[in-house]
Amino acid sequence: MWTIANNSITNTSLLNTNGDSDGIEVWSILDAATVSITGNTIANFPNGYTLWHCPATAGVTVSGGSVSGAINGVVATNHDNF
């Protein structure tokens, strides 16, 4: 099990405000992997959390904490922008 917990992440750069900027980004969580994302505070990113290509059978959980100043709180996608 992977845990991302109790972090405070603030975007303080006006140069880092494009739509692809994320407070926490998680990629390619596969098979039986488990990820728990809890109690984090994210501010001033276009996307608070981005979960990309995470078809894990055990799943990815986001709970608690806060996201402020974002266009999207959580983006869960399998779309490849590259």
N, C-alpha and C positions, 0 to 999 in steps of 0.2 A: 504494500500500500504506500502510495505517495501522498504526502500532506503538504499543502501550502497554506500556512496559517499565520494570522495576526501580524500582517505586514501593513505598513503605511506607504503608499506610492502616490506621489504628486508630480504631475507634469508642470515644470516651472519654465519651460522654454516655448516661446511663441513660434519658434521654428519647427517644433515637433507637434503640429496640430493637424496634419493631414488625416484623411479618413481611415488610413491603415494603421494608425497609432493606437496601441492597446496598453492598458495598465498591466494586465496579466494575460499572457497568450499561452495556450496549451495546444500542442500538436500531436497527432498520431498516437493516441492512446489505444492500444490494440489488445485483443484476446482477453485474458483474465485480469489485466491490470486494473487497479482501483485508484482513483484520485479523489481526494477530499480537499476542497478549497473552502476555507472557512475563516470568518472573522477579519477579513482584509478590508482596508480603507483605501479607496482609489479615488483620485480627484483630477479633473481637468484633462482627461484623455477623450478623444472621440468615442472610443469603445472601452468600457470598463474591463470586460472579459471577452476574449475570443477563444472559442473552442473549435478547432479545425480538425476534421477527420478523426473523430473519437468514437469508433464503433465498438468499444470494449464491452464485453458482456457484463462485467461488473459495474461499469459506468463511471461517470464523472459527476461529482456533486459540488454545487456552489451554494453556500449558505452563510447567513450572518454577514456582518460587516456592512459596508455601504459603498455606493458609487455616486459621486456628485459631479456636476459639470460635464456630463457625457451626453452624446447624442443617443448612444445605445448602451444600456447597462450590460447586457450579455448578448453576444453574437455566437450562435451555434450553427456551423455550416460545414458542408463538404465541398463547396465550390472552390475551384482552384483559380486564383487570380493571377497566376504567373504566366 
